[in-house]
Amino acid sequence: MAWFALLIAGIFEIVWAYSMKLSDGFTKFTPVVFTIVFMVLSICLLAYAMKTLPLGTAYTVWTGVGAVGSFLVGVLFLGEPASAIRMLAAVLIISGLVLMKISSS
């Protein structure tokens, strides 16, 4: 259950990062509300996962899911570049997440 909570926490991190981008520097009310709500939910789920999972593993996976997911949202919805080097960086982050999962079993 901790791994599922951690995955959802990572997805919520993507949502709040995207909402923060849409808030235009916290000047648009609705995206600001989404940012705060999903940030709190994400951190609460991370805290729940940390009851069982090691700190290093949980935090690394949480930030990695958020980083790669935010990168993909940027490319798919915001027109950010998907250069080969950026794609390689995302693959390396995913590789690190898989290794963290394997080492925690």
SULGI-V74039 format. One record per helix or strand of 2 or more residues. SS is the DSSP state (H for helix, E for strand). FROM is the first residue (numbers start at 1). TO is the last residue. If there is no record, write none. Layout:
BEGIN
SS/FROM/TO
SS/FROM/TO
END
This chain:
BEGIN
H/2/22
H/29/50
H/55/77
H/84/104
END
